[in-house]
Amino acid sequence: MSLFLRKLFVVCALLLAAELAAVGRDGAEPLVIGEAFTIESKAVGETRRVNVYLPPGYAEAGETRFPVLYMPDGGVAEDFLHVAGLVQVGVGNGTMRPFVLVGIENTERRRDLTGPTENSKDKEIAPRVGGSEAFRKFVRTELTPEVKKRYRTTDETAIVGESLAGLFVIETLLLEPDLFDTYIAFDPSLWWNDEHLLKIAPEQLAKAGKLEKKLYFAMSNDAAALGEGFAEILKKSAPAGTKWHYEPMPHEKHSTIYHPAALRAFRFLFKPAQR
C-alpha cells in the first residue's frame, strides 16, 4: 500500500471513529439541550466557554426578544443543567417568564468569584484569589455584548449564584449595581475577607441614592447568621427603589440549598404578568 493510501486510510478510520463516538455503537444520538460558544477574553487572559439554554418556544417566537439570566458556575458539570431544567419546567408550567440562560463555565473558580482579601486563611483556598474585578470586566465588556449579538434579547438582565458565585453576585450589586437588573444569591460566602462586604454595604448602598434593582437572597442553616446580618443592613440602608427579599431556609444545608432556593426565587421574581 502506497504512503498516500496509508494516510488516506488513517484519515478515513479517524473520521469513522469520530462519527461512531458521536452516534454511539447502538445507534444512539447525542442529547442536546443547548449550545455553547467560546470567547477569547482579554479581560481574564484566557479562552472562556459559555453554555446557553434557549427557553421553550424561542425558535418559533419570530422576532420576540427575551431577558437574559446569567449564571457563574455555568458548566455542564457544574450547575448549568439543573438550572436549565428549572427554567424549562417553570416556563412550561407558567410559573416563570421565559429567559435565555447563559452559563459561564469555570476555569479558576476561586480566582474569578472572589474579591481581594487580607485574611491568610482565605488565601489558602486556591493558588490565586481576588480576581472578581477582572471577571466582572469580562462579563461587562465581552460576554454581554456577545450574547446580545448572538441572541434575540431585551435589555433586562439577571444573575444567579450560590456560595462563592453568590458572593460575586452581592459584590457586584454593591460595587457595580448597574450591571444587572435582578440579583439572586444563595448562601453567598459573606465571610470572605473577614466579612468585608457586610462592613462596606451601608456606605455603598448609601452612595447609590435611588436604585431600582431587585435582590433575592436565601440562606441555609449553615449561613443563617450572615443572612440575618445582611438583612438588618438592608432594612436600614437599602436605597429607595430597591426591592429585596430575604428567604431563610433553615431546613437546607449549604450543599442542598441551590435547587430549592432557585425554584422559589424564579417563581417569586419572574412570575408571568397576569392577563
VOPAGU-2260 file (C-alpha; in pm, 1 decimal, decimal comma):
REM VOPAGU-2260
SITE   aa  ch    i         X         Y         Z
SITE  MET   A    0       0,0       0,0       0,0
SITE  SER   A    1     138,6     336,6    -100,5
SITE  LEU   A    2     212,4     607,7     155,2
SITE  PHE   A    3     -74,1     815,3      15,0
SITE  LEU   A    4    -320,8     526,9      52,9
SITE  ARG   A    5    -199,5     454,0     403,8
SITE  LYS   A    6    -253,0     818,5     501,7
SITE  LEU   A    7    -595,0     816,7     337,6
SITE  PHE   A    8    -686,0     500,3     525,3
SITE  VAL   A    9    -581,9     654,4     858,7
SITE  VAL   A   10    -784,1     969,4     792,6
SITE  CYS   A   11   -1092,8     768,1     699,3
SITE  ALA   A   12   -1053,4     550,0    1007,5
SITE  LEU   A   13   -1028,5     856,7    1232,2
SITE  LEU   A   14   -1336,3    1013,9    1075,5
SITE  LEU   A   15   -1530,4     690,2    1116,8
SITE  ALA   A   16   -1420,8     660,2    1479,7
SITE  ALA   A   17   -1531,3    1015,5    1548,7
SITE  GLU   A   18   -1869,4     950,0    1388,8
SITE  LEU   A   19   -1916,8     631,1    1589,5
SITE  ALA   A   20   -1825,6     811,6    1908,6
SITE  ALA   A   21   -2083,9    1079,8    1834,7
SITE  VAL   A   22   -2360,2     841,9    1734,7
SITE  GLY   A   23   -2287,6     552,4    1967,5
SITE  ARG   A   24   -2241,4     183,9    1886,7
SITE  ASP   A   25   -2608,7     110,3    1941,7
SITE  GLY   A   26   -2724,7     391,0    1714,2
SITE  ALA   A   27   -2789,7     637,3    1997,2
SITE  GLU   A   28   -2759,9    1007,2    1920,8
SITE  PRO   A   29   -2624,9    1288,1    2141,8
SITE  LEU   A   30   -2883,8    1450,8    2367,7
SITE  VAL   A   31   -2865,9    1824,6    2305,5
SITE  ILE   A   32   -3027,7    2073,8    2543,6
SITE  GLY   A   33   -2848,9    2389,9    2439,1
SITE  GLU   A   34   -2547,1    2529,2    2264,4
SITE  ALA   A   35   -2203,7    2661,1    2352,1
SITE  PHE   A   36   -1952,5    2912,4    2224,3
SITE  THR   A   37   -1615,2    3042,9    2335,8
SITE  ILE   A   38   -1471,7    3389,8    2385,5
SITE  GLU   A   39   -1102,6    3476,8    2365,6
SITE  SER   A   40   -1109,7    3703,7    2666,7
SITE  LYS   A   41    -865,6    3988,6    2705,3
SITE  ALA   A   42   -1016,3    4076,5    3043,8
SITE  VAL   A   43    -911,6    3748,3    3206,6
SITE  GLY   A   44    -647,0    3645,0    2954,7
SITE  GLU   A   45    -786,1    3307,4    2850,9
SITE  THR   A   46   -1047,2    3127,8    2643,7
SITE  ARG   A   47   -1385,6    3110,2    2817,8
SITE  ARG   A   48   -1660,9    2862,6    2734,4
SITE  VAL   A   49   -2021,5    2976,8    2759,6
SITE  ASN   A   50   -2322,6    2743,4    2766,5
SITE  VAL   A   51   -2664,3    2869,3    2657,1
SITE  TYR   A   52   -3014,2    2731,9    2708,2
SITE  LEU   A   53   -3285,1    2889,3    2495,8
SITE  PRO   A   54   -3631,1    2888,4    2652,9
SITE  PRO   A   55   -3917,2    2679,3    2514,2
SITE  GLY   A   56   -4063,7    2844,6    2208,4
SITE  TYR   A   57   -3758,3    3059,2    2130,4
SITE  ALA   A   58   -3716,7    2921,5    1778,9
SITE  GLU   A   59   -4084,2    2969,5    1695,3
SITE  ALA   A   60   -4111,3    3316,3    1850,2
SITE  GLY   A   61   -4019,8    3510,7    1537,4
SITE  GLU   A   62   -3875,2    3847,1    1635,2
SITE  THR   A   63   -3972,7    3817,9    2002,7
SITE  ARG   A   64   -3689,9    3911,8    2238,3
SITE  PHE   A   65   -3616,8    3758,3    2577,4
SITE  PRO   A   66   -3449,0    3868,4    2900,9
SITE  VAL   A   67   -3120,8    3704,3    2999,3
SITE  LEU   A   68   -3030,6    3516,0    3316,7
SITE  TYR   A   69   -2654,7    3489,1    3367,7
SITE  MET   A   70   -2500,1    3231,6    3596,9
SITE  PRO   A   71   -2142,8    3175,0    3713,3
SITE  ASP   A   72   -2074,7    2807,1    3788,4
SITE  GLY   A   73   -2239,6    2755,8    3449,7
SITE  GLY   A   74   -2053,5    2450,0    3322,8
SITE  VAL   A   75   -2235,0    2132,2    3224,2
SITE  ALA   A   76   -2055,5    1955,0    3509,3
SITE  GLU   A   77   -2146,5    2241,9    3744,7
SITE  ASP   A   78   -2492,4    2397,6    3792,1
SITE  PHE   A   79   -2599,8    2461,2    3433,4
SITE  LEU   A   80   -2811,2    2150,1    3379,8
SITE  HIS   A   81   -3029,9    2173,2    3687,3
SITE  VAL   A   82   -3087,5    2547,6    3647,2
SITE  ALA   A   83   -3176,2    2497,0    3279,4
SITE  GLY   A   84   -3422,6    2232,9    3398,2
SITE  LEU   A   85   -3585,0    2482,1    3634,0
SITE  VAL   A   86   -3620,2    2734,2    3352,6
SITE  GLN   A   87   -3767,6    2470,5    3121,1
SITE  VAL   A   88   -4019,9    2347,4    3375,7
SITE  GLY   A   89   -4106,5    2694,4    3507,4
SITE  VAL   A   90   -4172,8    2833,5    3161,4
SITE  GLY   A   91   -4363,4    2520,3    3063,9
SITE  ASN   A   92   -4597,8    2524,7    3363,7
SITE  GLY   A   93   -4647,3    2900,6    3356,7
SITE  THR   A   94   -4475,4    2988,7    3685,6
SITE  MET   A   95   -4184,4    3173,6    3523,1
SITE  ARG   A   96   -4133,2    3406,9    3229,2
SITE  PRO   A   97   -3903,6    3270,7    2956,5
SITE  PHE   A   98   -3536,4    3368,0    2987,4
SITE  VAL   A   99   -3225,1    3295,9    2786,6
SITE  LEU   A  100   -2993,9    3118,9    3033,4
SITE  VAL   A  101   -2623,2    3194,5    2994,0
SITE  GLY   A  102   -2387,6    2973,4    3193,8
SITE  ILE   A  103   -2025,3    3079,1    3238,9
SITE  GLU   A  104   -1806,9    2772,0    3272,2
SITE  ASN   A  105   -1530,7    2796,1    3531,7
SITE  THR   A  106   -1157,6    2782,6    3473,3
SITE  GLU   A  107   -1031,3    2912,7    3808,3
SITE  ARG   A  108   -1347,9    2949,0    4013,9
SITE  ARG   A  109   -1190,0    3074,6    4335,6
SITE  ARG   A  110    -990,9    3333,0    4146,1
SITE  ASP   A  111   -1280,2    3474,9    3944,1
SITE  LEU   A  112   -1553,0    3483,4    4206,3
SITE  THR   A  113   -1364,0    3638,6    4498,0
SITE  GLY   A  114   -1252,1    3991,4    4567,9
SITE  PRO   A  115    -919,5    4078,5    4728,9
SITE  THR   A  116    -865,2    3952,7    5082,7
SITE  GLU   A  117    -630,9    4026,8    5370,8
SITE  ASN   A  118    -724,2    3706,7    5552,0
SITE  SER   A  119    -444,0    3449,9    5535,1
SITE  LYS   A  120    -683,5    3152,4    5552,0
SITE  ASP   A  121    -880,0    3287,1    5256,8
SITE  LYS   A  122    -560,9    3295,2    5051,9
SITE  GLU   A  123    -503,2    2925,5    5117,8
SITE  ILE   A  124    -812,7    2807,0    4928,3
SITE  ALA   A  125    -651,1    2841,9    4583,9
SITE  PRO   A  126    -323,6    2940,2    4417,9
SITE  ARG   A  127    -487,7    3264,3    4301,8
SITE  VAL   A  128    -779,4    3456,5    4452,4
SITE  GLY   A  129    -918,8    3808,1    4427,1
SITE  GLY   A  130    -994,4    3826,3    4054,9
SITE  SER   A  131   -1358,6    3932,8    4066,1
SITE  GLU   A  132   -1290,7    4276,1    3915,7
SITE  ALA   A  133   -1136,6    4124,0    3603,2
SITE  PHE   A  134   -1413,4    3865,5    3580,5
SITE  ARG   A  135   -1676,1    4138,3    3608,6
SITE  LYS   A  136   -1499,4    4324,8    3326,7
SITE  PHE   A  137   -1520,4    4008,9    3116,7
SITE  VAL   A  138   -1895,3    3990,5    3177,6
SITE  ARG   A  139   -1949,5    4359,4    3109,6
SITE  THR   A  140   -1725,8    4422,1    2809,0
SITE  GLU   A  141   -1702,7    4084,3    2635,1
SITE  LEU   A  142   -1974,7    3838,7    2735,0
SITE  THR   A  143   -2277,8    4068,5    2745,8
SITE  PRO   A  144   -2212,4    4223,9    2401,9
SITE  GLU   A  145   -2155,5    3877,4    2252,8
SITE  VAL   A  146   -2482,8    3746,9    2396,2
SITE  LYS   A  147   -2670,1    4049,1    2258,3
SITE  LYS   A  148   -2514,3    3988,3    1917,0
SITE  ARG   A  149   -2594,4    3616,9    1905,2
SITE  TYR   A  150   -2945,4    3606,4    2053,3
SITE  ARG   A  151   -3270,8    3799,0    2049,4
SITE  THR   A  152   -3254,1    3964,4    2389,9
SITE  THR   A  153   -3415,9    4251,6    2572,0
SITE  ASP   A  154   -3222,1    4487,5    2797,8
SITE  GLU   A  155   -3347,3    4303,9    3110,0
SITE  THR   A  156   -3076,5    4101,5    3283,0
SITE  ALA   A  157   -3041,6    3894,9    3598,5
SITE  ILE   A  158   -2764,2    3698,0    3766,8
SITE  VAL   A  159   -2789,0    3395,6    3995,4
SITE  GLY   A  160   -2521,2    3224,6    4201,1
SITE  GLU   A  161   -2452,6    3017,7    4511,1
SITE  SER   A  162   -2163,8    3015,7    4759,8
SITE  LEU   A  163   -1866,4    3199,0    4602,8
SITE  ALA   A  164   -2082,5    3275,9    4299,5
SITE  GLY   A  165   -2333,6    3425,4    4544,4
SITE  LEU   A  166   -2051,0    3633,2    4690,5
SITE  PHE   A  167   -1979,9    3762,5    4338,9
SITE  VAL   A  168   -2349,3    3847,2    4297,2
SITE  ILE   A  169   -2360,0    4053,4    4617,5
SITE  GLU   A  170   -2025,4    4218,4    4547,2
SITE  THR   A  171   -2146,9    4322,0    4201,9
SITE  LEU   A  172   -2465,6    4468,5    4347,9
SITE  LEU   A  173   -2260,6    4677,9    4590,3
SITE  LEU   A  174   -1978,3    4781,2    4356,8
SITE  GLU   A  175   -2137,8    4789,4    4011,3
SITE  PRO   A  176   -2515,2    4777,4    4058,9
SITE  ASP   A  177   -2599,7    4888,2    3705,5
SITE  LEU   A  178   -2458,1    4569,3    3554,8
SITE  PHE   A  179   -2779,3    4370,7    3616,8
SITE  ASP   A  180   -3142,4    4441,3    3700,0
SITE  THR   A  181   -3200,0    4145,7    3932,1
SITE  TYR   A  182   -2952,5    3988,6    4174,4
SITE  ILE   A  183   -3007,8    3638,9    4316,9
SITE  ALA   A  184   -2771,0    3484,9    4573,0
SITE  PHE   A  185   -2793,5    3161,9    4773,0
SITE  ASP   A  186   -2565,4    3113,6    5072,5
SITE  PRO   A  187   -2328,6    3386,1    4946,5
SITE  SER   A  188   -1986,9    3347,9    5109,9
SITE  LEU   A  189   -2013,9    3674,2    5300,6
SITE  TRP   A  190   -1748,6    3550,5    5542,6
SITE  TRP   A  191   -1486,6    3626,0    5276,7
SITE  ASN   A  192   -1216,1    3875,6    5379,6
SITE  ASP   A  193   -1345,2    3895,6    5736,8
SITE  GLU   A  194   -1699,2    3983,2    5620,6
SITE  HIS   A  195   -1572,4    4278,4    5419,8
SITE  LEU   A  196   -1887,1    4316,0    5208,7
SITE  LEU   A  197   -2104,7    4341,6    5519,0
SITE  LYS   A  198   -1874,9    4612,2    5650,6
SITE  ILE   A  199   -1887,2    4825,9    5337,3
SITE  ALA   A  200   -2252,5    4757,7    5249,1
SITE  PRO   A  201   -2408,9    5053,4    5438,2
SITE  GLU   A  202   -2175,7    5305,6    5273,0
SITE  GLN   A  203   -2204,9    5150,1    4927,5
SITE  LEU   A  204   -2583,5    5138,0    4947,2
SITE  ALA   A  205   -2596,8    5497,9    5067,3
SITE  LYS   A  206   -2390,4    5607,8    4766,7
SITE  ALA   A  207   -2647,3    5463,7    4530,8
SITE  GLY   A  208   -2919,7    5708,9    4626,6
SITE  LYS   A  209   -3215,1    5572,1    4432,0
SITE  LEU   A  210   -3152,2    5222,7    4299,2
SITE  GLU   A  211   -3429,7    5045,9    4111,6
SITE  LYS   A  212   -3297,8    4692,7    4141,0
SITE  LYS   A  213   -3423,7    4361,3    4275,2
SITE  LEU   A  214   -3235,7    4143,9    4521,5
SITE  TYR   A  215   -3333,9    3796,9    4641,5
SITE  PHE   A  216   -3107,9    3606,9    4875,7
SITE  ALA   A  217   -3162,8    3283,7    5062,2
SITE  MET   A  218   -2958,4    3130,7    5342,1
SITE  SER   A  219   -2933,6    2774,7    5466,6
SITE  ASN   A  220   -2895,6    2679,9    5828,7
SITE  ASP   A  221   -2518,1    2683,9    5775,7
SITE  ALA   A  222   -2515,5    3056,7    5698,3
SITE  ALA   A  223   -2813,1    3188,3    5892,4
SITE  ALA   A  224   -2618,2    3442,8    6098,6
SITE  LEU   A  225   -2466,8    3605,7    5791,8
SITE  GLY   A  226   -2807,8    3621,4    5628,1
SITE  GLU   A  227   -2966,2    3787,8    5927,9
SITE  GLY   A  228   -2681,9    4036,5    5943,0
SITE  PHE   A  229   -2718,9    4133,7    5578,2
SITE  ALA   A  230   -3095,9    4158,6    5613,3
SITE  GLU   A  231   -3055,4    4401,5    5904,0
SITE  ILE   A  232   -2825,8    4617,7    5693,7
SITE  LEU   A  233   -3079,3    4623,2    5411,6
SITE  LYS   A  234   -3361,1    4718,9    5648,4
SITE  LYS   A  235   -3165,8    5028,1    5747,8
SITE  SER   A  236   -2976,5    5113,7    5430,6
SITE  ALA   A  237   -3149,8    4975,8    5120,1
SITE  PRO   A  238   -3177,3    5261,2    4867,4
SITE  ALA   A  239   -3511,7    5395,6    4754,9
SITE  GLY   A  240   -3646,2    5188,4    4469,3
SITE  THR   A  241   -3463,7    4870,2    4568,7
SITE  LYS   A  242   -3690,6    4570,1    4619,3
SITE  TRP   A  243   -3527,1    4299,9    4827,1
SITE  HIS   A  244   -3637,5    3972,6    4978,8
SITE  TYR   A  245   -3458,9    3753,6    5230,8
SITE  GLU   A  246   -3557,9    3385,8    5239,0
SITE  PRO   A  247   -3428,2    3190,8    5540,8
SITE  MET   A  248   -3417,7    2817,9    5460,3
SITE  PRO   A  249   -3328,4    2653,1    5793,6
SITE  HIS   A  250   -3406,9    2302,8    5669,8
SITE  GLU   A  251   -3143,7    2326,2    5395,9
SITE  LYS   A  252   -2765,7    2290,0    5418,8
SITE  HIS   A  253   -2503,3    2470,0    5213,5
SITE  SER   A  254   -2479,1    2161,8    4992,5
SITE  THR   A  255   -2854,3    2140,0    4928,1
SITE  ILE   A  256   -2980,8    2497,2    4903,6
SITE  TYR   A  257   -2925,3    2586,5    4537,4
SITE  HIS   A  258   -3203,3    2394,7    4364,4
SITE  PRO   A  259   -3493,1    2454,8    4607,7
SITE  ALA   A  260   -3391,7    2817,5    4656,8
SITE  ALA   A  261   -3370,5    2877,9    4281,9
SITE  LEU   A  262   -3717,0    2730,9    4234,1
SITE  ARG   A  263   -3860,4    2972,7    4491,3
SITE  ALA   A  264   -3662,9    3268,8    4359,1
SITE  PHE   A  265   -3761,8    3222,1    3995,6
SITE  ARG   A  266   -4129,6    3190,5    4087,5
SITE  PHE   A  267   -4108,0    3494,6    4313,7
SITE  LEU   A  268   -3912,1    3723,3    4081,1
SITE  PHE   A  269   -4008,6    3613,0    3732,2
SITE  LYS   A  270   -4377,5    3539,7    3766,4
SITE  PRO   A  271   -4560,0    3594,6    3433,7
SITE  ALA   A  272   -4779,5    3902,5    3413,6
SITE  GLN   A  273   -5144,3    3835,8    3488,9
SITE  ARG   A  274   -5365,8    3852,6    3184,7
